Amino acid sequence: MADVVYVHGLWMPGGESLILRHRLEKAFSFRVHPFRYSAASATMTEITGRLQSFVRELEAPTVHFLGHSLGGLVIYRFFERYPEQPPGGVVFLGTPCVASRAAVRASHIGLVATLMGKSVAEELLRPQERRWTLDRPLGIIAGRQPLGFGQFVAQFDEESDGTIAVSETRLPGATAHLVLPVSHLGMLVSARVARETGMARPLSQ
């Protein structure tokens, strides 16, 4: 039975992934461990340091990583700081890999900007030239059902999941990129997303 560390997105407590985790555990015999953090009160350095301790305490020979939205960037930065990890693959769900138009525009709204916190400011409020260079597979799933507050803020003129544009989820060096008819939060309750995640080459090897 393989271990998977799930990292949630902005303003999420981790419990929103219950259905997804249950499907992965039942259909693919994964042990899914939700890692919780506060983007509003911690820097990315602090978050990744806690994630390193979390992974070390699992004492697992193989560890896969699954990140939703900002959680994917937490994983990305985690591997930058701590590349020596047990073997395993990575899957991002709706992760804004290069930037987030919705976050940039929302940052001009006083209360929303305060709630975003330091880690979002570090990662999403300016364009990033990220590239996946690790010797471990990365699969990315993006959504194209535009349901969410972000669509009204960002006013997307391309396919999006209502919060993140499909183009924002693309990361050079990734093993695979799949676009499904789901929204940003809907992908967490989608049976198709669970199936594609479990069958993805990053997690099935």
MDTraj code that builds the backbone (N, CA, C; nanometers):
import mdtraj as md
import numpy as np

residues = "MET ALA ASP VAL VAL TYR VAL HIS GLY LEU TRP MET PRO GLY GLY GLU SER LEU ILE LEU ARG HIS ARG LEU GLU LYS ALA PHE SER PHE ARG VAL HIS PRO PHE ARG TYR SER ALA ALA SER ALA THR MET THR GLU ILE THR GLY ARG LEU GLN SER PHE VAL ARG GLU LEU GLU ALA PRO THR VAL HIS PHE LEU GLY HIS SER LEU GLY GLY LEU VAL ILE TYR ARG PHE PHE GLU ARG TYR PRO GLU GLN PRO PRO GLY GLY VAL VAL PHE LEU GLY THR PRO CYS VAL ALA SER ARG ALA ALA VAL ARG ALA SER HIS ILE GLY LEU VAL ALA THR LEU MET GLY LYS SER VAL ALA GLU GLU LEU LEU ARG PRO GLN GLU ARG ARG TRP THR LEU ASP ARG PRO LEU GLY ILE ILE ALA GLY ARG GLN PRO LEU GLY PHE GLY GLN PHE VAL ALA GLN PHE ASP GLU GLU SER ASP GLY THR ILE ALA VAL SER GLU THR ARG LEU PRO GLY ALA THR ALA HIS LEU VAL LEU PRO VAL SER HIS LEU GLY MET LEU VAL SER ALA ARG VAL ALA ARG GLU THR GLY MET ALA ARG PRO LEU SER GLN".split()
xyz = np.array([
    [0.0860, -0.1202, 0.0000],
    [0.0000, 0.0000, 0.0000],
    [0.0891, 0.1245, 0.0000],
    [0.0759, 0.2080, -0.1024],
    [0.1603, 0.3264, -0.1162],
    [0.1048, 0.4439, -0.0363],
    [0.1951, 0.5302, 0.0077],
    [0.1567, 0.6488, 0.0849],
    [0.1516, 0.7716, -0.0059],
    [0.0485, 0.8530, 0.0137],
    [0.0312, 0.9769, -0.0620],
    [0.0122, 1.0916, 0.0371],
    [0.0881, 1.1977, 0.0193],
    [0.0704, 1.3187, 0.0999],
    [-0.0139, 1.4165, 0.0193],
    [-0.1300, 1.4539, 0.0755],
    [-0.2186, 1.5495, 0.0089],
    [-0.1980, 1.6875, 0.0697],
    [-0.1762, 1.7880, -0.0163],
    [-0.1557, 1.9260, 0.0284],
    [-0.2675, 2.0125, -0.0289],
    [-0.3457, 2.0722, 0.0587],
    [-0.4644, 2.1478, 0.0171],
    [-0.4297, 2.2861, -0.0376],
    [-0.5311, 2.3549, -0.0869],
    [-0.5131, 2.4871, -0.1438],
    [-0.5433, 2.5996, -0.0459],
    [-0.5444, 2.7208, -0.0982],
    [-0.5668, 2.8410, -0.0193],
    [-0.7041, 2.8380, 0.0471],
    [-0.7053, 2.8738, 0.1757],
    [-0.8281, 2.8832, 0.2558],
    [-0.8990, 2.7493, 0.2735],
    [-0.8334, 2.6411, 0.2407],
    [-0.8928, 2.5094, 0.2578],
    [-0.8368, 2.4443, 0.3848],
    [-0.9176, 2.3677, 0.4583],
    [-0.8698, 2.3029, 0.5806],
    [-0.8152, 2.1625, 0.5594],
    [-0.8301, 2.1084, 0.4410],
    [-0.7870, 1.9714, 0.4150],
    [-0.9034, 1.8745, 0.4111],
    [-1.0078, 1.9041, 0.4871],
    [-1.1241, 1.8163, 0.4904],
    [-1.2028, 1.8145, 0.3611],
    [-1.1851, 1.9168, 0.2786],
    [-1.2562, 1.9230, 0.1504],
    [-1.2144, 1.8106, 0.0563],
    [-1.1037, 1.7455, 0.0871],
    [-1.0520, 1.6383, 0.0021],
    [-1.1009, 1.5004, 0.0452],
    [-1.1950, 1.4941, 0.1392],
    [-1.2358, 1.3658, 0.1965],
    [-1.2840, 1.2675, 0.0901],
    [-1.3681, 1.3139, -0.0026],
    [-1.4215, 1.2241, -0.1058],
    [-1.3102, 1.1766, -0.1974],
    [-1.2246, 1.2672, -0.2377],
    [-1.1118, 1.2313, -0.3241],
    [-1.0211, 1.1311, -0.2536],
    [-0.9896, 1.1564, -0.1301],
    [-0.9026, 1.0658, -0.0551],
    [-0.9660, 0.9287, -0.0393],
    [-1.0964, 0.9270, -0.0112],
    [-1.1663, 0.7993, 0.0052],
    [-1.1613, 0.7186, -0.1244],
    [-1.1822, 0.7842, -0.2374],
    [-1.1796, 0.7139, -0.3655],
    [-1.0407, 0.6600, -0.3959],
    [-0.9383, 0.7373, -0.3663],
    [-0.8017, 0.6912, -0.3917],
    [-0.7654, 0.5738, -0.3014],
    [-0.8115, 0.5790, -0.1790],
    [-0.7829, 0.4705, -0.0852],
    [-0.8580, 0.3426, -0.1225],
    [-0.9843, 0.3573, -0.1617],
    [-1.0663, 0.2402, -0.1918],
    [-1.0295, 0.1768, -0.3253],
    [-1.0124, 0.2586, -0.4289],
    [-0.9895, 0.2050, -0.5633],
    [-0.8438, 0.1704, -0.5915],
    [-0.7507, 0.2398, -0.5240],
    [-0.6093, 0.2209, -0.5579],
    [-0.5240, 0.1789, -0.4385],
    [-0.5887, 0.1581, -0.3249],
    [-0.5183, 0.1122, -0.2040],
    [-0.4078, 0.2074, -0.1593],
    [-0.4294, 0.3380, -0.1797],
    [-0.3354, 0.4364, -0.1283],
    [-0.3671, 0.4673, 0.0181],
    [-0.2658, 0.5002, 0.0953],
    [-0.2841, 0.5619, 0.2262],
    [-0.2610, 0.7111, 0.2065],
    [-0.3661, 0.7908, 0.2194],
    [-0.3550, 0.9339, 0.1917],
    [-0.3456, 1.0105, 0.3237],
    [-0.2402, 1.0903, 0.3355],
    [-0.2141, 1.1664, 0.4572],
    [-0.2312, 1.3154, 0.4273],
    [-0.3358, 1.3805, 0.4777],
    [-0.3535, 1.5234, 0.4524],
    [-0.2576, 1.6082, 0.5362],
    [-0.1846, 1.6956, 0.4694],
    [-0.0948, 1.7900, 0.5370],
    [-0.1652, 1.9246, 0.5429],
    [-0.1733, 1.9821, 0.6622],
    [-0.2453, 2.1083, 0.6810],
    [-0.1477, 2.2214, 0.7135],
    [-0.1808, 2.3389, 0.6631],
    [-0.0978, 2.4572, 0.6864],
    [-0.1854, 2.5812, 0.6753],
    [-0.1331, 2.6951, 0.7155],
    [-0.2057, 2.8214, 0.7046],
    [-0.1300, 2.9151, 0.6129],
    [-0.1852, 2.9369, 0.4943],
    [-0.1203, 3.0268, 0.3988],
    [-0.1263, 3.1713, 0.4467],
    [-0.2262, 3.2034, 0.5276],
    [-0.2452, 3.3414, 0.5721],
    [-0.1431, 3.3841, 0.6772],
    [-0.0905, 3.2874, 0.7534],
    [-0.0047, 3.3256, 0.8653],
    [0.1393, 3.2753, 0.8544],
    [0.1684, 3.1965, 0.7522],
    [0.3034, 3.1399, 0.7410],
    [0.3645, 3.1694, 0.6057],
    [0.4967, 3.1796, 0.6038],
    [0.5681, 3.1959, 0.4778],
    [0.5855, 3.0596, 0.4123],
    [0.6226, 3.0603, 0.2863],
    [0.6445, 2.9345, 0.2172],
    [0.7619, 2.8584, 0.2787],
    [0.8617, 2.9295, 0.3273],
    [0.9738, 2.8640, 0.3941],
    [0.9270, 2.7894, 0.5179],
    [0.8407, 2.8517, 0.5956],
    [0.7881, 2.7871, 0.7156],
    [0.7014, 2.6662, 0.6800],
    [0.6191, 2.6813, 0.5782],
    [0.5292, 2.5723, 0.5381],
    [0.6078, 2.4522, 0.4885],
    [0.7059, 2.4767, 0.4024],
    [0.7829, 2.3640, 0.3483],
    [0.8672, 2.2966, 0.4560],
    [0.9121, 2.3738, 0.5545],
    [0.9854, 2.3142, 0.6649],
    [0.8973, 2.2195, 0.7459],
    [0.7731, 2.2583, 0.7678],
    [0.6786, 2.1717, 0.8377],
    [0.6459, 2.0483, 0.7546],
    [0.6357, 2.0661, 0.6231],
    [0.6073, 1.9520, 0.5357],
    [0.7221, 1.8513, 0.5403],
    [0.8448, 1.8996, 0.5463],
    [0.9593, 1.8102, 0.5562],
    [0.9506, 1.7242, 0.6830],
    [0.9138, 1.7851, 0.7942],
    [0.8990, 1.7099, 0.9189],
    [0.7854, 1.6093, 0.9076],
    [0.6771, 1.6503, 0.8424],
    [0.5597, 1.5641, 0.8241],
    [0.5966, 1.4395, 0.7441],
    [0.6702, 1.4575, 0.6355],
    [0.7098, 1.3455, 0.5496],
    [0.8083, 1.2546, 0.6222],
    [0.9006, 1.3142, 0.6939],
    [1.0002, 1.2344, 0.7654],
    [0.9337, 1.1441, 0.8694],
    [0.8307, 1.1957, 0.9356],
    [0.7626, 1.1188, 1.0397],
    [0.6830, 1.0008, 0.9833],
    [0.6505, 1.0038, 0.8536],
    [0.5804, 0.8905, 0.7926],
    [0.6688, 0.7664, 0.7872],
    [0.7985, 0.7882, 0.7718],
    [0.8956, 0.6783, 0.7623],
    [0.8524, 0.5761, 0.6560],
    [0.8083, 0.6278, 0.5413],
    [0.7590, 0.5415, 0.4332],
    [0.8668, 0.5252, 0.3262],
    [0.8809, 0.4076, 0.2683],
    [0.9825, 0.3858, 0.1648],
    [0.9497, 0.4553, 0.0330],
    [0.8191, 0.4742, 0.0066],
    [0.7733, 0.5452, -0.1132],
    [0.6685, 0.6472, -0.0715],
    [0.6816, 0.7701, -0.1199],
    [0.5848, 0.8744, -0.0875],
    [0.5484, 0.9501, -0.2148],
    [0.4202, 0.9460, -0.2512],
    [0.3695, 1.0269, -0.3609],
    [0.3125, 1.1575, -0.3039],
    [0.3038, 1.2594, -0.3885],
    [0.2522, 1.3882, -0.3451],
    [0.1385, 1.4323, -0.4369],
    [0.0317, 1.4826, -0.3762],
    [-0.0857, 1.5301, -0.4496],
    [-0.1222, 1.6676, -0.3969],
    [-0.1185, 1.7686, -0.4844],
    [-0.1461, 1.9049, -0.4411],
    [-0.2606, 1.9663, -0.5182],
    [-0.3528, 2.0290, -0.4459],
    [-0.4626, 2.1011, -0.5087],
    [-0.4341, 2.2507, -0.5009],
    [-0.4428, 2.3186, -0.6155],
    [-0.4283, 2.4638, -0.6228],
    [-0.2946, 2.5076, -0.5633],
    [-0.2966, 2.5963, -0.4639],
    [-0.1726, 2.6436, -0.4020],
    [-0.0915, 2.5285, -0.3440],
    [-0.1585, 2.4204, -0.3083],
    [-0.0872, 2.3041, -0.2553],
    [0.0168, 2.2501, -0.3508],
    [-0.0082, 2.2624, -0.4816],
    [0.0916, 2.2190, -0.5785],
    [0.2181, 2.3026, -0.5704],
    [0.2019, 2.4326, -0.5461],
    [0.3186, 2.5195, -0.5337],
    [0.3938, 2.4932, -0.4038],
    [0.3209, 2.4553, -0.3001],
    [0.3878, 2.4150, -0.1763],
    [0.4785, 2.2952, -0.2049],
    [0.4264, 2.1986, -0.2795],
    [0.5055, 2.0800, -0.3146],
    [0.6248, 2.1188, -0.4022],
    [0.6019, 2.2078, -0.4974],
    [0.7097, 2.2531, -0.5856],
    [0.8231, 2.3152, -0.5040],
    [0.7890, 2.4060, -0.4146],
    [0.8905, 2.4713, -0.3324],
    [0.9536, 2.3734, -0.2337],
    [0.8758, 2.2787, -0.1867],
    [0.9260, 2.1759, -0.0960],
    [1.0404, 2.0978, -0.1609],
    [1.0202, 2.0573, -0.2859],
    [1.1248, 1.9808, -0.3540],
    [1.2451, 2.0678, -0.3893],
    [1.2229, 2.1975, -0.4073],
    [1.3375, 2.2866, -0.4273],
    [1.4282, 2.2876, -0.3047],
    [1.3677, 2.2920, -0.1872],
    [1.4447, 2.2992, -0.0617],
    [1.4920, 2.1630, -0.0139],
    [1.4082, 2.0622, -0.0356],
    [1.4378, 1.9285, 0.0177],
    [1.4262, 1.8235, -0.0934],
    [1.5179, 1.8234, -0.1869],
    [1.5063, 1.7320, -0.3025],
    [1.5277, 1.5849, -0.2666],
    [1.5979, 1.5569, -0.1589],
    [1.6274, 1.4187, -0.1224],
    [1.5091, 1.3583, -0.0475],
    [1.4161, 1.2994, -0.1211],
    [1.2951, 1.2419, -0.0654],
    [1.2814, 1.0965, -0.1101],
    [1.1967, 1.0190, -0.0412],
    [1.1704, 0.8823, -0.0885],
    [1.1169, 0.8860, -0.2314],
    [1.1374, 0.7804, -0.3091],
    [1.0867, 0.7794, -0.4466],
    [0.9346, 0.7902, -0.4494],
    [0.8851, 0.8415, -0.5609],
    [0.7411, 0.8568, -0.5765],
    [0.7100, 0.9626, -0.6800],
    [0.5832, 0.9732, -0.7166],
    [0.5415, 1.0687, -0.8177],
    [0.4646, 1.1848, -0.7576],
    [0.4273, 1.2782, -0.8452],
    [0.3586, 1.4008, -0.8039],
    [0.2438, 1.4288, -0.9000],
    [0.1296, 1.4719, -0.8460],
    [0.0169, 1.5166, -0.9276],
    [-0.0310, 1.6505, -0.8746],
    [-0.0495, 1.7470, -0.9659],
    [-0.1073, 1.8770, -0.9325],
    [-0.2508, 1.8820, -0.9848],
    [-0.3412, 1.9356, -0.9054],
    [-0.4803, 1.9560, -0.9462],
    [-0.5110, 2.1051, -0.9451],
    [-0.5296, 2.1638, -1.0624],
    [-0.5663, 2.3049, -1.0698],
    [-0.4647, 2.3978, -1.0069],
    [-0.3377, 2.3665, -1.0212],
    [-0.2317, 2.4485, -0.9610],
    [-0.1891, 2.5600, -1.0553],
    [-0.1870, 2.6849, -1.0079],
    [-0.1408, 2.7968, -1.0909],
    [0.0111, 2.7978, -1.0969],
    [0.0671, 2.7295, -1.1934],
    [0.2114, 2.7071, -1.1976],
    [0.2919, 2.8305, -1.2370],
    [0.2345, 2.9198, -1.3156],
    [0.3111, 3.0353, -1.3620],
    [0.2681, 3.1655, -1.2950],
    [0.1408, 3.1785, -1.2640],
    [0.0870, 3.2976, -1.1983],
    [-0.0629, 3.2752, -1.1809],
    [-0.1304, 3.3714, -1.1207],
    [-0.2753, 3.3619, -1.1067],
    [-0.3359, 3.4991, -1.1261],
    [-0.4031, 3.5172, -1.2405],
    [-0.4688, 3.6448, -1.2660],
    [-0.5745, 3.6748, -1.1611],
    [-0.6455, 3.5715, -1.1191],
    [-0.7498, 3.5910, -1.0186],
    [-0.6893, 3.6416, -0.8876],
    [-0.5757, 3.5841, -0.8481],
    [-0.5106, 3.6259, -0.7235],
    [-0.4585, 3.7689, -0.7346],
    [-0.4001, 3.8028, -0.8489],
    [-0.3463, 3.9375, -0.8678],
    [-0.4570, 4.0414, -0.8569],
    [-0.5686, 4.0170, -0.9227],
    [-0.6777, 4.1141, -0.9191],
    [-0.7477, 4.1172, -0.7836],
    [-0.7592, 4.0009, -0.7212],
    [-0.8215, 3.9953, -0.5891],
    [-0.7346, 4.0653, -0.4846],
    [-0.6029, 4.0710, -0.5082],
    [-0.5121, 4.1333, -0.4123],
    [-0.5361, 4.2830, -0.3989],
    [-0.6098, 4.3403, -0.4920],
    [-0.6420, 4.4831, -0.4850],
    [-0.7649, 4.5094, -0.3989],
    [-0.8275, 4.4033, -0.3521],
    [-0.9411, 4.4153, -0.2612],
    [-0.8870, 4.3994, -0.1201],
    [-0.8967, 4.5049, -0.0387],
    [-0.8302, 4.5111, 0.0912],
    [-0.8441, 4.3886, 0.1784],
    [-0.9663, 4.3474, 0.2095],
    [-0.9876, 4.2341, 0.2999],
    [-0.9350, 4.1046, 0.2395],
    [-0.9588, 4.0858, 0.1102],
    [-0.9127, 3.9643, 0.0431],
    [-0.7611, 3.9579, 0.0455],
    [-0.6948, 4.0699, 0.0223],
    [-0.5485, 4.0738, 0.0237],
    [-0.4940, 4.0329, 0.1595],
    [-0.5591, 4.0774, 0.2661],
    [-0.5161, 4.0409, 0.4012],
    [-0.5296, 3.8920, 0.4244],
    [-0.6392, 3.8339, 0.3774],
    [-0.6649, 3.6924, 0.3984],
    [-0.5735, 3.6027, 0.3147],
    [-0.5203, 3.6573, 0.2061],
    [-0.4322, 3.5773, 0.1203],
    [-0.3056, 3.5351, 0.1919],
    [-0.2459, 3.6261, 0.2644],
    [-0.1276, 3.5910, 0.3406],
    [0.0029, 3.5976, 0.2629],
    [0.1117, 3.5707, 0.3372],
    [0.2463, 3.5875, 0.2833],
    [0.2792, 3.4893, 0.1718],
    [0.2381, 3.3647, 0.1886],
    [0.2772, 3.2629, 0.0913],
    [0.2165, 3.2890, -0.0453],
    [0.0928, 3.3406, -0.0486],
    [0.0283, 3.3722, -0.1762],
    [0.0993, 3.4894, -0.2425],
    [0.1324, 3.5915, -0.1635],
    [0.2041, 3.7066, -0.2180],
    [0.3369, 3.6636, -0.2790],
    [0.4038, 3.5693, -0.2127],
    [0.5331, 3.5212, -0.2619],
    [0.5201, 3.4465, -0.3940],
    [0.4131, 3.3713, -0.4086],
    [0.4035, 3.2759, -0.5191],
    [0.3140, 3.3175, -0.6350],
    [0.2098, 3.3965, -0.6104],
    [0.1062, 3.4160, -0.7115],
    [0.0898, 3.5584, -0.7635],
    [0.1507, 3.6550, -0.7004],
    [0.1222, 3.7932, -0.7369],
    [0.2205, 3.8521, -0.8368],
    [0.3108, 3.7709, -0.8859],
    [0.3983, 3.8149, -0.9951],
    [0.4310, 3.6949, -1.0824],
    [0.4556, 3.7178, -1.2108],
    [0.4835, 3.6056, -1.3007],
    [0.6042, 3.5251, -1.2538],
    [0.5956, 3.3938, -1.2692],
    [0.7034, 3.3051, -1.2269],
    [0.7482, 3.2198, -1.3447],
    [0.8765, 3.2011, -1.3587],
    [0.9309, 3.1148, -1.4636],
    [0.9731, 2.9825, -1.4005],
    [0.8731, 2.9043, -1.3621],
    [0.9016, 2.7763, -1.2992],
    [0.9194, 2.6676, -1.4054],
    [0.9960, 2.5672, -1.3672],
    [1.0156, 2.4517, -1.4550],
    [1.0366, 2.3281, -1.3684],
    [0.9757, 2.2158, -1.4076],
    [0.9907, 2.0917, -1.3332],
    [1.1155, 2.0209, -1.3823],
    [1.2181, 2.0159, -1.2984],
    [1.3461, 1.9586, -1.3376],
    [1.3815, 1.8342, -1.2565],
    [1.2933, 1.7922, -1.1689],
    [1.3217, 1.6780, -1.0835],
    [1.3138, 1.5462, -1.1602],
    [1.3893, 1.4500, -1.1138],
    [1.3864, 1.3174, -1.1748],
    [1.2748, 1.2349, -1.1113],
    [1.1535, 1.2877, -1.1162],
    [1.0341, 1.2156, -1.0716],
    [0.9176, 1.2687, -1.1532],
    [0.8256, 1.1802, -1.1937],
    [0.7180, 1.2224, -1.2840],
    [0.6197, 1.3179, -1.2182],
    [0.5690, 1.4115, -1.2981],
    [0.4675, 1.5075, -1.2545],
    [0.3516, 1.5056, -1.3529],
    [0.2325, 1.4759, -1.3041],
    [0.1111, 1.4849, -1.3842],
    [0.0280, 1.6035, -1.3386],
    [-0.0315, 1.6737, -1.4321],
    [-0.1120, 1.7924, -1.4009],
    [-0.2522, 1.7745, -1.4570],
    [-0.3526, 1.7994, -1.3725],
    [-0.4918, 1.7984, -1.4174],
    [-0.5479, 1.9391, -1.4016],
    [-0.6032, 1.9914, -1.5099],
    [-0.6647, 2.1240, -1.5093],
    [-0.8141, 2.1091, -1.5377],
    [-0.8912, 2.2092, -1.4995],
    [-1.0354, 2.2076, -1.5232],
    [-1.0772, 2.3097, -1.6268],
    [-1.1870, 2.2812, -1.6952],
    [-1.2389, 2.3763, -1.7947],
    [-1.3881, 2.4029, -1.7752],
    [-1.4359, 2.3850, -1.6531],
    [-1.5743, 2.4220, -1.6211],
    [-1.5676, 2.5508, -1.5383],
    [-1.6014, 2.6648, -1.5971],
    [-1.5772, 2.7944, -1.5324],
    [-1.6809, 2.8299, -1.4254],
    [-1.6739, 2.7603, -1.3140],
    [-1.7624, 2.7892, -1.2013],
    [-1.6764, 2.8324, -1.0834],
    [-1.6950, 2.9559, -1.0389],
    [-1.6161, 3.0037, -0.9258],
    [-1.6055, 3.1544, -0.9253],
    [-1.5758, 3.2085, -0.8082],
    [-1.5651, 3.3532, -0.7894],
    [-1.4553, 3.4130, -0.8763],
    [-1.3508, 3.3342, -0.8990],
    [-1.2363, 3.3850, -0.9729],
    [-1.2685, 3.4318, -1.1132],
    [-1.3681, 3.3697, -1.1757],
    [-1.4007, 3.4079, -1.3131],
    [-1.4530, 3.5508, -1.3211],
    [-1.5181, 3.5976, -1.2151],
    [-1.5699, 3.7344, -1.2145],
    [-1.4584, 3.8348, -1.1854],
    [-1.3596, 3.7918, -1.1103],
    [-1.2472, 3.8794, -1.0777],
    [-1.1493, 3.8878, -1.1939],
    [-1.1122, 3.7725, -1.2481],
    [-1.0095, 3.7683, -1.3523],
    [-1.0642, 3.7934, -1.4918],
    [-1.1939, 3.7681, -1.5127],
    [-1.2556, 3.7850, -1.6442],
    [-1.1773, 3.7088, -1.7520],
    [-1.1710, 3.5799, -1.7357],
    [-1.0939, 3.4949, -1.8265],
    [-1.1470, 3.5023, -1.9693],
    [-1.0559, 3.5063, -2.0652],
    [-1.0914, 3.5009, -2.2064],
    [-1.0422, 3.3708, -2.2680],
    [-1.0228, 3.2708, -2.1839],
    [-0.9784, 3.1392, -2.2274],
    [-1.0398, 3.0355, -2.1346],
    [-1.0124, 2.9086, -2.1617],
    [-1.0660, 2.8030, -2.0766],
    [-1.0112, 2.8148, -1.9349],
    [-1.1001, 2.7933, -1.8381],
    [-1.0592, 2.7998, -1.6983],
    [-1.1498, 2.7103, -1.6153],
    [-1.1100, 2.6895, -1.4906],
    [-1.1938, 2.6132, -1.3978],
    [-1.2756, 2.7051, -1.3087],
    [-1.2821, 2.8337, -1.3450],
    [-1.3534, 2.9330, -1.2664],
    [-1.2632, 3.0072, -1.1705],
    [-1.1437, 2.9549, -1.1479],
    [-1.0468, 3.0196, -1.0594],
    [-0.9098, 3.0312, -1.1255],
    [-0.8703, 2.9262, -1.1946],
    [-0.7388, 2.9212, -1.2591],
    [-0.7564, 2.8911, -1.4077],
    [-0.6899, 2.9684, -1.4925],
    [-0.6940, 2.9433, -1.6367],
    [-0.6131, 2.8189, -1.6699],
    [-0.6553, 2.7485, -1.7732],
    [-0.5829, 2.6276, -1.8142],
    [-0.4371, 2.6599, -1.8459],
    [-0.4132, 2.7728, -1.9124],
    [-0.2754, 2.8081, -1.9481],
    [-0.1891, 2.8306, -1.8246],
    [-0.2512, 2.8711, -1.7140],
    [-0.1758, 2.8966, -1.5910],
    [-0.1323, 2.7678, -1.5219],
    [-0.1927, 2.6558, -1.5609],
    [-0.1582, 2.5284, -1.4976],
    [-0.0438, 2.4561, -1.5679],
    [-0.0028, 2.5053, -1.6823],
    [0.1015, 2.4354, -1.7580],
    [0.2397, 2.4652, -1.6998],
    [0.3176, 2.3590, -1.6830],
    [0.4512, 2.3729, -1.6256],
    [0.5511, 2.2986, -1.7137],
    [0.6461, 2.3701, -1.7726],
    [0.7478, 2.3026, -1.8545],
    [0.8174, 2.1926, -1.7746],
    [0.8371, 2.0800, -1.8402],
    [0.9033, 1.9681, -1.7756],
    [0.8095, 1.8661, -1.7158],
    [0.6793, 1.8984, -1.7091],
    [0.5815, 1.8041, -1.6542],
    [0.5694, 1.6823, -1.7452],
    [0.5375, 1.5687, -1.6860],
    [0.5246, 1.4441, -1.7613],
    [0.3982, 1.4417, -1.8454],
    [0.2886, 1.4921, -1.7908],
    [0.1598, 1.4884, -1.8614],
    [0.0712, 1.6022, -1.8131],
    [-0.0181, 1.6469, -1.9028],
    [-0.1129, 1.7542, -1.8705],
    [-0.2486, 1.7149, -1.9274],
    [-0.3508, 1.7116, -1.8410],
    [-0.4840, 1.6671, -1.8811],
    [-0.5866, 1.7724, -1.8417],
    [-0.6775, 1.8053, -1.9350],
    [-0.7832, 1.9026, -1.9082],
    [-0.9166, 1.8292, -1.9038],
    [-0.9911, 1.8454, -1.7939],
    [-1.1186, 1.7771, -1.7748],
    [-1.2306, 1.8779, -1.7498],
    [-1.3566, 1.8396, -1.7776],
    [-1.4702, 1.9312, -1.7593],
    [-1.5123, 1.9414, -1.6127],
    [-1.4255, 1.9991, -1.5305],
    [-1.4530, 2.0156, -1.3880],
    [-1.4145, 2.1573, -1.3460],
    [-1.4731, 2.2016, -1.2351],
    [-1.4391, 2.3328, -1.1806],
    [-1.3264, 2.3188, -1.0791],
    [-1.2818, 2.4304, -1.0269],
    [-1.1665, 2.4318, -0.9373],
    [-1.1927, 2.3486, -0.8113],
    [-1.3069, 2.3665, -0.7492],
    [-1.3417, 2.2864, -0.6320],
    [-1.4094, 2.1559, -0.6707],
    [-1.4772, 2.1566, -0.7852],
    [-1.5462, 2.0363, -0.8315],
    [-1.4529, 1.9208, -0.8581],
    [-1.3266, 1.9512, -0.8914],
    [-1.2335, 1.8416, -0.9190],
    [-1.2070, 1.7570, -0.7943],
    [-1.2337, 1.8117, -0.6775],
    [-1.2106, 1.7367, -0.5545],
    [-1.3199, 1.6342, -0.5266],
    [-1.4323, 1.6464, -0.5925],
    [-1.5416, 1.5503, -0.5738],
    [-1.5710, 1.4737, -0.7019],
    [-1.4896, 1.4911, -0.8019],
    [-1.5097, 1.4262, -0.9314],
    [-1.4536, 1.2839, -0.9316],
    [-1.5381, 1.1883, -0.9679],
    [-1.4918, 1.0498, -0.9791],
    [-1.3886, 1.0372, -1.0914],
    [-1.4059, 1.1140, -1.1982],
    [-1.3117, 1.1088, -1.3106],
    [-1.1734, 1.1590, -1.2674],
    [-1.1714, 1.2674, -1.1920],
    [-1.0430, 1.3194, -1.1452],
    [-0.9741, 1.2189, -1.0537],
    [-1.0507, 1.1568, -0.9651],
    [-0.9924, 1.0555, -0.8761],
    [-0.9340, 0.9399, -0.9563],
    [-1.0083, 0.8966, -1.0582],
    [-0.9619, 0.7849, -1.1404],
    [-0.8357, 0.8216, -1.2180],
    [-0.8359, 0.9402, -1.2795],
    [-0.7194, 0.9828, -1.3572],
    [-0.5988, 1.0050, -1.2667],
    [-0.6237, 1.0537, -1.1462],
    [-0.5141, 1.0742, -1.0513],
    [-0.4532, 0.9409, -1.0110],
    [-0.5377, 0.8458, -0.9756],
    [-0.4881, 0.7155, -0.9329],
    [-0.4195, 0.6381, -1.0425],
    [-0.4634, 0.6579, -1.1661],
    [-0.4066, 0.5852, -1.2787],
    [-0.2901, 0.6601, -1.3431],
    [-0.2691, 0.7844, -1.3014],
    [-0.1627, 0.8643, -1.3621],
    [-0.0279, 0.7969, -1.3427],
    [0.0562, 0.8049, -1.4436],
    [0.1873, 0.7399, -1.4377],
    [0.2691, 0.7846, -1.3160],
    [0.2601, 0.9132, -1.2729],
    [0.3350, 0.9506, -1.1531],
    [0.3020, 0.8679, -1.0297],
    [0.1755, 0.8264, -1.0144],
    [0.1363, 0.7537, -0.8951],
    [0.1260, 0.6039, -0.9164],
    [0.1223, 0.5596, -1.0395],
    [0.1017, 0.4168, -1.0657],
    [0.2313, 0.3393, -1.0793],
    [0.3428, 0.4107, -1.0801],
    [0.4710, 0.3416, -1.0955],
    [0.5220, 0.2905, -0.9614],
])
top = md.Topology()
chain = top.add_chain()
for i, resn in enumerate(residues, 1):
    res = top.add_residue(resn, chain, resSeq=i)
    for name in ("N", "CA", "C"):
        top.add_atom(name, md.element.get_by_symbol(name[0]), res)
traj = md.Trajectory(xyz[None], top)
